Amino acid sequence: MEPFTSLFITFGAACLLLSWVILLIVSSKEDFTWGLCSVFLPPLSYAYCLLEFDKTKGILGLATIGWLLIWLGIG
């Protein structure tokens, strides 16, 4: 594996994990049910991100950067 490939994939996964943790905190503060759904169904937490876009723009941007880095690392 090339050094840049592993670097992109590692940083991409770290960005995705960080965005999920921040989104978990934000959704738990807003509504307990969304917090539980974010814990047990992580992809559903991004549905909350789209529904509350004005509060979670930065989190969605961080997740997008993470997916972009992973895509660049694989491709």
KAQUIMO-V977013 format. One line per field, one symbol per residue. ss: DSSP state (H for helix, E for strand, C for the rest). psi: psi as a letter, one per 20 degrees, with the letter a starting at -180 (. if undefined). burial: # if it has 24 or more other ideal C-beta (glycine too) atoms within 12 Angstrom, else .. A space follows every 10 residues. Layout:
ss: ???
psi: ???
burial: ???
//
This chain:
ss: CCHHHHHHHH HHHHHHHHHH HHHHHHHHHH CHHHHHHHHH CHHHHHHHHH HCCCCCHHHH HHHHHHHHHH HHHHC
psi: pqghghgggg hghhgggghg gghggghhhg phghgghhgh mhhhhhghhh hlhhhkghgh gghggghghg ghhg.
burial: .......##. .#..##..## .###.##... ...#..##.. ....##.##. .....#..## .##..##.## .....
//
